[in-house]
Amino acid sequence: MIQIKNYISENKERFLNELIELLKIPSISADPAYSKDVITTAKFVEKSLQEAGCENTEICETKGYPVVYGEKIIDKSLPTILVYGHYDVQPPDPMELWDSPPFEPVIKTTELHPEGAIFARGSCDDKGQMYMHVKAVEFMIKNNELPCNVKFMIEGEEEVGSDSLADFLEDNKEKLSNDIILISDTGMIANDVPSITTGLRGLSYVEVEVTGPNRDLHSGIYGGAVPNPINVLSKMIASLHDEDNHITIKNFYDKVEEVSAEERAEMAKAPFNLEDYKKALDIGDVQGEKGYTTSERYSIRPTLDVNGIWGGYTGEGAKTVIASKAYAKISMRLVPHQEPDEITELFSKHFESIAPKGVKVKVTPHHGGLPYVTNMDSLGYKAAAKAYEATFGKTPIPERTGGSIPIVALFEQVLESKTILMGFGLDSDAIHSPNEHFGVWNYLKGIETIPYFYKYFVELHKA
């Protein structure tokens, strides 16, 4: 396995150039205008799997965007690792906040990335991290270091809720059968503090619409006499939290997992500097649910956040108008035992109940996902820990994260498989934001570390 460092050194420029070409394709699954680009990206991924040495590669049609599949079966008696990732990306808006065009990748040095970081939409989430696995398997196949079977399932709808995956999993259980699922769509604490994500929050995502008068009205003639949907929506949203930043929806917390004091104490051992955190975000202070630390608020507690709000006139200059409608998009991050469908229903009933008589309210569910927690005693976790130790020289810290990967819980339900999350990005990599980036060091370190996971998982599996 020592060859991996030499292989990376010899192929570094090619690895970077290939990723840059992948990042140039605007595979925005949320916007139908980019549907051809999403398909182009799927073809790129399939070709990359073929060139890495995978067999039986195919672009599998779904009711939405396709799943790219490939495999290398060396011995059916050996364990099988299923690699999951996604090739779609978030919309790049707001465009004006990017320092360079989001689909024209550039490598720039930063304080945290002195060896350079690739700035582009999807660089960290998830094209860069997904592509680490393609290159790691390329190394193992071409150097006869692959110790087990491997399958790839790379989808194109993760950023819009993975709506097609449930049916795809049900229809392809045998094809996707595995001993463990390996995903890199999370991060680690720092480049010198490796960590393994042991928990993900679930998600309930909705859009709300508040309608007042049957048309836009002149604010001078009608102002003060009719309900203003934007004013009403603002008050309704404000009422969703109390003075302690506790969510006010009835029964919202009924099934929330209460993490023990012992586990909270273990989590607190992870390095965290509040002043550095505030400085990095350029904020004067933090905010959140009373009684919990900042790191607990974004990992083990549920949340409710407005992701977008609009209505009325937002163009240049002034237009004195009372809008007929106002809208908002709202996401709720969930913790173990909370069910997304149940939370969506609780939200809908609550939001409708707090609307004044002068307006009509419509709640439209978008997508959701279950929370997930992995067992630190599992073979997958132990193999991942040994892999990080081999390349970082440190034992990784277990860490729950605030993000959601809805497919993880679905994997366990349908494929009856456990998942291990080996992320190599940093919280500061600005995923979902302007100027998203992924460190060159992190990209290459992932390629170096992944083969060790295969090695140790097979060894532990045989033990």
C-alpha positions in Angstrom: 0.0 0.0 0.0 3.0 2.3 0.3 2.8 2.6 -3.5 -0.2 4.9 -3.1 1.9 8.0 -2.3 4.1 7.4 -5.3 1.0 6.9 -7.5 -0.6 10.1 -6.3 2.7 12.0 -6.8 3.1 10.7 -10.3 -0.6 11.4 -11.3 -1.3 14.5 -9.3 -1.7 16.9 -12.2 -3.9 14.4 -14.1 -6.1 13.9 -11.0 -6.6 17.6 -10.7 -7.2 18.2 -14.4 -9.8 15.5 -14.5 -11.6 16.9 -11.5 -11.5 20.4 -13.0 -13.1 19.1 -16.3 -15.8 17.5 -14.2 -16.4 20.7 -12.3 -16.8 22.8 -15.5 -20.1 21.0 -16.2 -23.1 22.8 -14.5 -25.0 19.8 -13.3 -27.7 21.8 -11.4 -30.4 19.3 -10.8 -32.8 21.8 -9.3 -33.1 23.8 -12.5 -34.5 22.1 -15.6 -32.6 24.5 -17.8 -29.5 22.5 -17.0 -30.9 19.0 -17.7 -28.6 18.4 -20.6 -25.6 19.3 -18.5 -26.7 16.9 -15.8 -26.8 14.1 -18.4 -23.4 15.1 -19.7 -22.1 14.8 -16.2 -23.5 11.3 -15.8 -21.7 10.3 -19.0 -18.5 11.8 -17.7 -18.7 9.8 -14.5 -19.4 6.6 -16.4 -16.4 7.1 -18.6 -14.2 7.8 -15.5 -15.3 4.5 -13.9 -14.5 2.7 -17.1 -11.0 4.3 -17.3 -10.4 3.4 -13.6 -10.9 -0.2 -14.5 -14.6 -0.8 -13.5 -16.7 -3.2 -15.5 -20.4 -3.4 -16.3 -20.7 0.3 -16.2 -24.0 1.8 -17.2 -26.2 4.8 -17.0 -29.4 3.6 -15.3 -32.5 5.5 -16.1 -34.9 6.5 -13.3 -38.0 8.6 -13.2 -35.7 11.6 -12.8 -32.0 11.9 -13.5 -30.0 8.7 -14.0 -27.8 6.7 -11.6 -24.3 5.8 -12.8 -23.3 2.3 -11.9 -20.1 0.4 -12.2 -18.4 -2.5 -10.5 -15.2 -4.6 -10.1 -16.0 -8.1 -8.9 -12.8 -10.0 -8.2 -14.2 -12.8 -6.1 -17.8 -13.2 -5.0 -16.7 -14.9 -1.8 -15.0 -11.6 -0.7 -16.7 -8.6 0.9 -18.3 -6.0 -1.3 -18.1 -2.3 -0.7 -20.7 -0.1 -2.3 -19.5 3.5 -3.0 -22.2 6.1 -3.1 -21.9 9.7 -4.2 -23.7 12.3 -6.3 -22.8 14.2 -9.4 -25.4 17.0 -9.2 -24.7 20.3 -7.5 -26.5 23.2 -5.9 -27.5 26.3 -7.8 -24.6 28.8 -7.6 -26.8 31.8 -6.7 -26.2 34.6 -5.7 -23.8 34.8 -8.6 -22.5 38.3 -7.7 -20.9 37.0 -4.5 -18.5 34.6 -6.3 -14.9 35.8 -6.7 -14.6 33.7 -9.9 -17.3 32.1 -12.1 -18.7 29.0 -10.3 -18.2 26.7 -13.3 -14.8 28.0 -14.3 -12.6 26.2 -11.7 -9.5 27.9 -10.4 -6.9 26.9 -7.8 -6.0 29.6 -5.3 -4.1 29.4 -2.0 -5.9 30.3 1.2 -5.0 30.5 4.9 -6.4 27.0 5.5 -5.2 25.7 2.2 -1.6 26.8 1.6 -1.2 24.1 -1.1 -4.2 25.6 -2.9 -7.9 24.9 -3.1 -10.2 24.3 -6.1 -12.9 27.0 -6.2 -16.0 25.9 -8.1 -19.5 24.8 -7.4 -19.5 21.1 -6.5 -15.8 21.0 -5.7 -16.4 19.7 -2.2 -20.1 18.8 -2.4 -19.8 16.3 -3.9 -17.9 16.0 -7.1 -14.5 16.4 -5.6 -15.2 13.9 -2.8 -16.9 11.4 -5.0 -14.1 11.6 -7.5 -11.5 10.7 -4.8 -13.1 7.2 -4.7 -12.8 6.8 -8.5 -9.1 7.6 -8.3 -8.5 5.4 -5.2 -10.1 2.5 -6.9 -8.2 3.2 -10.1 -5.0 2.9 -8.0 -6.1 -0.4 -6.4 -7.1 -2.0 -9.7 -4.1 -0.9 -11.7 -1.7 -2.0 -9.0 -3.4 -5.2 -8.0 -4.2 -3.8 -4.6 -8.0 -4.2 -4.6 -8.6 -6.6 -1.7 -12.4 -7.1 -2.3 -15.3 -6.3 -4.6 -16.4 -2.7 -5.3 -19.6 -1.2 -6.7 -20.3 2.4 -7.5 -23.7 4.0 -7.4 -23.5 7.7 -8.2 -26.8 9.6 -8.5 -27.9 12.9 -10.0 -30.7 14.0 -7.6 -29.1 14.3 -4.1 -29.4 18.1 -4.1 -33.2 17.8 -4.8 -34.0 15.1 -2.3 -33.0 11.8 -4.1 -36.7 11.3 -5.2 -35.8 8.5 -7.6 -33.6 6.5 -5.4 -36.2 4.6 -3.4 -37.6 2.9 -6.5 -34.1 2.4 -7.9 -33.0 0.6 -4.7 -36.1 -1.6 -4.6 -35.7 -2.5 -8.2 -31.9 -3.3 -7.9 -31.5 -5.0 -4.6 -29.4 -7.8 -5.9 -27.2 -5.6 -8.1 -26.5 -3.3 -5.2 -26.0 -6.0 -2.5 -23.0 -5.2 -0.4 -21.4 -5.6 3.0 -21.0 -1.9 3.7 -21.7 1.4 2.0 -18.9 4.0 1.9 -19.7 7.7 1.4 -17.6 10.9 1.3 -20.2 13.7 1.4 -19.3 15.1 4.8 -16.3 16.8 6.4 -13.7 16.6 9.1 -12.9 18.9 12.0 -9.6 20.1 10.6 -6.7 19.0 8.4 -4.8 18.1 11.5 -7.8 16.7 13.3 -9.4 13.9 11.4 -12.9 12.9 12.3 -15.5 10.4 11.3 -19.2 11.4 11.0 -21.2 9.2 13.2 -24.6 11.0 12.9 -26.6 12.9 10.4 -29.7 15.0 11.0 -32.8 14.3 9.0 -34.7 16.9 7.0 -38.2 18.2 6.3 -38.3 20.9 3.6 -41.5 22.9 2.8 -42.6 26.0 0.9 -45.3 28.3 2.3 -47.5 30.6 0.4 -49.6 33.4 2.1 -52.3 35.0 0.0 -54.1 38.2 0.9 -56.0 40.4 -1.6 -56.9 39.0 -5.1 -54.4 41.3 -6.8 -51.4 43.6 -6.0 -52.7 46.8 -4.5 -51.6 50.5 -4.3 -50.0 50.9 -0.9 -51.3 54.4 -0.5 -54.9 53.6 -1.3 -55.1 50.3 0.5 -52.3 50.4 3.0 -53.4 50.0 6.6 -56.8 48.7 5.6 -56.1 45.2 4.2 -53.8 42.4 5.3 -50.3 42.7 3.8 -49.2 39.1 3.1 -45.5 40.0 3.5 -46.1 41.6 6.9 -48.3 38.6 7.9 -45.7 36.0 6.7 -42.9 37.8 8.6 -44.9 37.8 11.8 -45.9 34.1 11.4 -42.2 33.1 10.8 -41.1 35.2 13.8 -43.5 33.3 16.0 -42.0 29.9 15.1 -39.3 30.5 17.8 -39.7 31.7 21.4 -37.3 34.0 23.3 -35.1 30.9 24.1 -35.0 30.0 20.4 -37.1 27.0 21.1 -39.4 25.9 18.2 -43.0 26.6 19.1 -44.7 24.0 17.0 -46.8 21.8 19.2 -45.4 18.2 19.7 -42.3 19.1 17.7 -39.9 17.8 20.4 -42.0 14.8 21.5 -39.7 12.2 19.9 -36.4 14.1 20.0 -33.5 11.9 21.2 -32.1 13.2 24.5 -28.3 12.6 24.3 -26.9 11.5 27.6 -24.6 13.8 29.7 -21.8 11.2 29.2 -22.1 11.4 25.4 -22.3 15.1 25.4 -19.1 15.2 27.5 -17.4 13.0 24.9 -18.5 15.2 22.1 -17.2 18.3 23.9 -13.7 16.8 23.6 -13.6 17.8 19.9 -11.6 21.0 19.5 -13.8 24.0 19.1 -13.0 27.7 19.6 -16.0 29.9 19.8 -14.0 33.1 19.0 -12.5 31.5 15.9 -15.9 30.3 14.8 -17.4 33.8 15.1 -14.4 35.3 13.3 -14.6 32.9 10.4 -18.2 33.8 9.9 -17.7 37.5 10.6 -20.5 37.6 13.2 -20.7 39.4 16.5 -22.2 36.5 18.4 -23.8 33.1 18.1 -27.5 32.3 18.5 -29.5 29.2 19.2 -31.5 27.0 21.5 -30.9 27.9 25.2 -29.1 25.3 27.2 -26.9 23.9 24.5 -23.5 24.7 23.2 -22.9 25.9 19.6 -21.6 22.5 18.5 -24.6 20.7 20.1 -27.0 23.1 18.4 -25.8 22.2 14.9 -25.5 18.5 15.6 -27.8 16.9 18.1 -30.6 19.3 18.3 -33.4 19.9 15.7 -33.7 23.3 14.0 -36.1 25.4 11.9 -34.6 27.9 9.4 -36.0 30.1 6.7 -34.0 29.4 3.5 -35.6 32.0 1.3 -38.4 34.6 1.5 -39.9 36.8 -1.2 -42.9 38.7 -2.5 -43.9 42.0 -3.9 -41.5 44.3 -5.8 -37.8 43.5 -5.5 -36.5 45.3 -8.7 -34.5 48.5 -9.0 -36.1 51.7 -7.6 -39.4 51.9 -5.9 -42.9 50.5 -6.5 -45.5 51.2 -3.8 -47.4 48.0 -3.8 -49.0 45.6 -1.3 -48.3 42.2 -2.8 -51.1 39.7 -3.3 -48.8 36.9 -2.2 -45.7 36.2 -0.1 -43.6 33.1 0.0 -40.9 31.4 2.0 -38.9 28.2 1.9 -38.3 26.5 5.3 -36.1 23.6 6.3 -36.3 21.7 9.5 -33.3 19.6 10.5 -34.3 16.5 12.5 -32.6 14.3 15.0 -33.0 10.5 15.8 -36.6 9.3 16.2 -38.1 12.3 14.5 -40.0 11.3 11.3 -39.9 13.8 8.4 -43.5 13.1 7.3 -44.8 13.6 10.8 -42.8 16.8 11.3 -44.1 18.1 8.0 -47.7 17.4 9.1 -47.1 19.1 12.5 -45.6 22.1 10.8 -48.5 22.4 8.3 -51.2 22.2 10.9 -49.4 24.7 13.1 -48.7 27.2 10.3 -52.3 27.1 9.1 -53.5 27.6 12.7 -51.5 30.8 13.3 -52.6 32.5 10.1 -55.0 35.5 10.7 -58.4 35.3 9.1 -57.5 37.9 6.4 -55.1 35.6 4.5 -55.1 32.1 3.1 -52.1 29.8 3.7 -50.8 26.9 1.6 -48.0 24.6 2.7 -46.2 22.5 0.0 -43.9 19.7 1.1 -40.8 19.4 -1.0 -38.5 16.6 0.3 -37.2 15.1 3.5 -35.1 12.4 5.0 -34.6 10.4 8.1 -31.7 11.1 10.6 -29.0 8.5 10.9 -26.5 7.3 13.6 -23.8 4.8 13.1 -22.4 2.4 15.7 -18.8 3.0 16.7 -18.4 -0.7 17.4 -19.1 -1.6 13.8 -16.5 -3.1 11.5 -16.9 -0.1 9.1 -16.2 2.4 11.8 -13.2 0.5 13.1 -11.8 0.1 9.5 -12.2 3.8 8.9 -10.5 4.7 12.1 -7.5 2.5 11.2 -7.4 4.1 7.7 -7.2 7.6 9.1 -4.6 6.5 11.6 -2.5 5.1 8.8 -2.4 8.3 6.8 -2.9 11.1 9.3 -1.0 9.4 12.2 -3.9 10.2 14.5 -7.0 8.5 15.9 -10.0 10.2 14.4 -12.7 11.9 16.6 -16.3 10.7 16.2 -18.5 13.6 15.3 -22.2 14.1 14.7 -22.9 16.7 12.0 -25.8 18.9 11.2 -26.2 18.0 7.5 -28.6 15.6 6.0 -28.0 12.7 3.5 -31.5 11.3 3.2 -30.3 8.2 1.3 -28.3 6.9 4.2 -31.4 5.8 6.3 -33.0 4.5 3.1 -30.0 2.3 2.4 -30.4 0.6 5.8 -34.1 0.1 5.2 -34.0 -1.3 1.7 -30.5 -2.8 1.3 -30.1 -3.7 5.0 -26.6 -2.1 4.9 -24.7 0.0 7.3 -23.0 3.2 6.1 -19.6 4.7 7.0 -19.1 8.4 6.3 -15.5 9.4 5.5 -15.5 13.1 4.7 -12.4 15.1 3.8 -13.8 18.6 3.4 -13.8 21.4 6.0 -16.7 23.4 7.4 -15.1 26.5 5.9 -15.2 25.1 2.3 -18.5 27.0 1.7 -20.6 24.2 0.4 -24.0 25.5 -0.9 -22.5 29.0 -0.8 -20.6 31.3 -3.1 -16.9 30.5 -3.4 -17.3 26.8 -2.6 -13.9 25.2 -2.6 -12.0 22.0 -1.8 -8.4 21.8 -0.7 -5.9 20.2 -3.1 -4.3 18.5 0.0 -7.7 17.2 1.1 -8.5 15.8 -2.3 -5.2 13.9 -2.5 -5.4 12.9 1.1 -8.7 11.3 0.5 -7.3 9.3 -2.4 -4.5 8.2 -0.2 -6.7 7.2 2.8 -9.6 5.4 1.0 -7.5 2.3 -0.1 -6.6 1.7 3.6 -10.3 1.5 4.4 -10.6 -1.4 1.9 -7.6 -3.1 3.4 -8.7 -2.9 7.0 -12.3 -3.7 6.3 -11.4 -6.9 4.6 -8.9 -7.8 7.4 -11.5 -7.1 10.1 -14.2 -9.0 8.1 -12.0 -12.1 8.0 -11.1 -11.9 11.7 
